[in-house]
Amino acid sequence: MTRLRSPSLDWLLVFVPVSLVAELLGQTVVVFITSALAIVPLAGLIGRSTDQVARRLGSRSGGLLNATLGNVTELIVCTLLITTGSFAIVKATLIGSIIGNLLLVLGISFVVGGFRHKEQRFSARAAGVHSSSLLLAVAGLLMPALLILTTPQSGFIEKEVVSGIVAIVLILLYGAALAFTQITHAHLFRANEEAPEQPTSSLRRSVIVLGVSAGLVGLESEWLVTSLSPALTTLHLPAIFVGLIVIPIIGNAAEHASAVFFAARDRLDLTLEIAVGSSTQIALFVAPILVFVSLAIGHPMDFVFTAFEIAVVSLATLIVALISLEGRSNWLSGVQLVGAYTVIAAAAFFIRSVS
């Protein structure tokens, strides 16, 4: 995933020490809010340092590195949630990351870009590859749910076996898509790209920033997760809403700003790569990997999503698939996407049960 110059949210790093003080003082709600805000710039630092390393590796290896580490923040947060047994929030966060990128980020980007440029064009071929991958991922998410619906007597073993098979298939599909876009048919997706930018930071510095940022994200995520339950009670927020809307926005805020930034500069291919590409990675790589992570840490999580989650991710994927057919956008398309996201967020706020 390409990350070039974009608006900086580094001023939010002030919340790193603030969250530490709040943790020491035992202020649960303050810990929840400040740790969430602290993750935003740290995720941005991870993205920028990964991009610096990727530039030194070349387009092919760098593209693979970005594709692998593009959603490391969500991976860390979800892993910690799994250790607490918050499986429903983990699944909601995964779905929220997908629809947030497809509807909110893409929608705002289309609006901003559409107001500055009457009509914008992008590669329908690249968007089509991501869309088809997402559609296959949605089919994979649907199968375990259909198993439970049609065979209610299915037990733990059956659900875990099906979940494991689906996870393996999705990871293989993700690997195939990477091989197609980065290796065998890379020329089809880079034909209209500008010359790659040169790294502005040394490899040593980039690796250190990447490591420190990832470590701090892990620490802040741990505080976020441990303060989550009491904070939800105090703030009267539904858990499904926090998982579907709040946590994905926190983890992807820096990427969101980059997508809008590029759309404003009429570089919609980069916007699509960030928004749709990130959703593809969540669906085909991060979500399946978490199934095996849960097994490794002794907290098995199945791949059975709720009907609401499957419905909203299917809707978002179909909308983007239809948009990608034309290879062009305008501000009205953006308003429609944001409208769809707003309706989903409103519905999620009134879902009280996550069991």
N, C-alpha and C positions, 0 to 999 in steps of 0.2 A: 504494500500500500504506500503510495507516494505521499510524503509530507514535506512541503516546502515552507517558505516563509508564510507565517500566518499570525493573526492577532495573539498576543501573549496574555496569559492569565496568571503569570508568575506572582503578581501581587497577592494572590490568595495564599501564597506560601506562609504568610503571617499566621495563618490558622494552624500550622503545624505546632509551634510552641504553645499557642493558645489551647489547643486540644490536649496537650501534655499537662498543662496546669489544671485544666478542667478534670482530667482523669485523676490526677493526684488529689484533687479536692473532692472527688466523688460526685461531681455534678453531672448526673447521667444524661439529662436532656441536652445540656451544653456540649457534652462529649459527642453525642450523636450528631448534632448540627455542625460543630467545628471540625470533626473528623471527616464528615461528608464534604465540607468545603475544602479541606486540606487535600483530599484525594484528587480534586479537579486539576490543580496545577501539576501535581506529581504525575498524573497520567499523561499530561502534556509533555513533561520532561522525558518520560519513558518513550513517547512517540518521537520526539525530536532527536534524542540520542540514538534511538534505533535507526532513524533515517540517516544520521551521520555515519554510523557504522555501515549501513547498507550502501551508501554512496561509494565507500572505499572497496566494497566487495564486487562492484559491477552490477549491471542491470539485472542479470539473471539471478545470481546468488543474493543480491540485495533485495530483489523482489520476493524471493522465497523467505528471506529473513523477516521482512516486513509482514508478509502473509502469516508467518508463524507467531510473531510477537505482537501483532496488531491489537489483540484484545486481551493482553496479559492482565490488565487491571480487573476485568470481569472474572477472569480465571481465578485470581487470588481471592477476590471477595466471595465468589460462589464456593470455593473450596472451604473457606472459613465458615460459611453458612452451613455447609454440609456437616462439618464437625459438630455443630450444635443441633443437627437434626432438622433444620429449617428447610426441608425439601421443597415445600410448596412455594416458599419465597425464592428459592434458587430457580425453580422452573419459571416463575413469573418474571424474574430478572432476565432470564435468557430470552423469553418471548418479548419482554419490554425492550431489550436491546435491539432486537430485529425490527419491531414495528417503529421504534423511535427513529432509527436510521432511515427506514423506508418512507415513513410518513412525515414525521416532524422535521428531520434534518433536510430531507429532499424537498419537502414542501417549502420551508423557509428559504432554502437556496434558490428554488424556482421563483419565489416571490421577489427576492432581492435582485436576482439576475434579470428577471422579467421586467422590473421597473427601470433597469438601466439599459436593457437591450430588448427590443420589441419581440424578438424570437431568438431562441438559442438552440444550437444543434449539438448533438453528441453522437458517439459511435453506437449505433443500434446493435452492431455485432457484439461489442464488449458487454453492453447492458443485457443482451439476449443470453449470453453465456451465464452471467450471474443469475438472471431470472429463471432459466431452466434449472440451474443448480438449486435455487431456492424452492422451486416447485417440487423437485424430487425430495428435498429435505422435509417439506411440509407433508408429503406422502409418507415419509418415514416416521414423522411425529404422529401421524394419524393412526398408523397400524397398531401400536400397543393400546391406544384408547379404544379402537374398534374391537380388539381382543376382549377387553374388559366389558364392553357394551354387549357384545354378542355371546360371550361366555363368562357370565358373572362368577361362576364357580372357580375360575382360574386363580391359582394360589400364588404365593411368593415366588416359587421356583419358576413357574411358567412366565410370570411377568419379567423376572430378571433375565431369563434365557432370551425372550423376544427382545428385551431392551438391549441386551448385549449384541445380538445379531444386527439389530438396526443400527446401533452405534458403530459397529465395525464397517458396515456397508457405507454409512455416511462418511466416515473417515476416508475410506477407499475412494469414494466419489470426490471428496475434497482434494485428495492427492492427484487424482486424474485431472481435475480442473486446473490445478496448479501446473501440472506437467504440460497441459494444453496451452495455457496462457503465458507461461514463463519459459517454456523450452521448445516444444515441437512446433507451435504456431505463434511464437512470440512476435514475429514480424507483423502479424495481422493486427496486433494490439498496440504496436509502437510506431506504426507507420506515420502517424500525424503528431507524434510527441516532439516537444522541443528538446534541444540538446540537454543531457542530464547536467544538473548543477554540481559544482565541485564542493567537496566537504569543507566546512568552515571551522571544524574542530578536529583536533588530533584523535587518532584511534584510542589512545590511552585515556584521554579525557572523556571521550564519549562512552567508553566501557565503564569507567568509574561512575559517571553520572547515571548511566543505566542501572548499574548495580545498587547504588545508594537510593535512587528513586524507587526501584522495585522493593527494596527493603523497607523504606518508609511507607510505601503503599500497603505492604503487609502489616506493618504496625498500626497504621491508621485504620485499616480494614478490620483488624482484630478489635480495636476499640469501637468501631462502628457496629460490628456484629454483637459484641457483648452488651452494648447499650441499647440495642435495637428494641428488644421486647419491652423494657420499662419505658422507653421513650415513646413507643407506639401507644402505650396505655395512658401516659401523661398527656400526649398531644391529641389523643383520640383519632389516630390515623389508622385506616384499615391496612392490614399487613399486605394484602394483595395489591393495593394501590402503591405502597412503598416499593414493592418488588417490581411491579410492572412499569411504574412511571419514575419514581424518585431515584432509585439506585442506578438504573440505566443512564439517566441524564447526568448524574454525578460522574460515572465512569467514562462517559463519552463526550463531555462538554468541550474538551480541547479539540477533539476531532470534529465536533459539530461546528465550532468556530472556523476551522480550516475549510470545511465544505462550503460554508456560506461565503467565505473569503474568496475562494476560487470561482464560485458562481458569479459573484459581483464583477470579476475580471474576465468574464466570458470564457472560462476554462472549465466547461461543464463536464468534460470527460474525467477530470480529476475529482470533481464533486461526486460523480457517479461511482468512481473507483473507491472513494472514501466511504460514502453512504451505503451503496449496494454491496460493495466488496466486503465491508465490515459485517453486514448482515449475513452474507454467505458464509463468512468464517465462523460466526457464532453458531449458525445452524448446522454446518457440516463438520466443524472441528471442535469448537469449545464445548458445546452441549454434549456430543458423544464422549469426548475425553473425560468430562466430569463424571460420566457413568462409571468409568474404570477407576477414576480417582476415588470415588466413593467406596468402591470395593476394596481398594488398596488401604484405605484408612479405617476400614471396618464399619462404615456407615452406608450400606448399600442403598443406592437411589435408583428407582426404576425410571423408565422413559415415558411414563403415562402422564400426559398433560390433560388439563380440564377442557371441557367442551368450549368454554369461553376463550381460553388461550388459543386453541386450535382454530377457532372461528376468526379471531382477530388477525392472527398471523397469516391465515389463508387469504383473508380479504386484502391485507396489505401487499402480499406477494402478487396477487392477481392484478391489483391496480398498477403496480410497478411494471409487471409484465406487459400490460396493455400500453403503458406509456413508452416502453422501450421499443415497441414496434415502429413508432414514427421516427424516433431519433431526434426529436425536437421538443421544446417546452416553452411555456410562457407563464406569466404571473398568475393567470387563472388556474392553471394546473396546480401551482403551488398552494393557492388558497384552498383548493379542494382537498389536497393532501392534508394540510394542517387542520381543516375542518373534520376530516375523518379521524385524525388523531385525537382531537378535542372530545369528540363523541365517545371514543373508546376510553379516554381518561376519566370522563364523567361517569361512565358506567362502572369502571373499576373502583371508583371511590365509594360506591354503595354496595360492593361485594364484601360482605363481612366474613364469610367462611373461606378458609384456605385449606381445608382438610381434603 
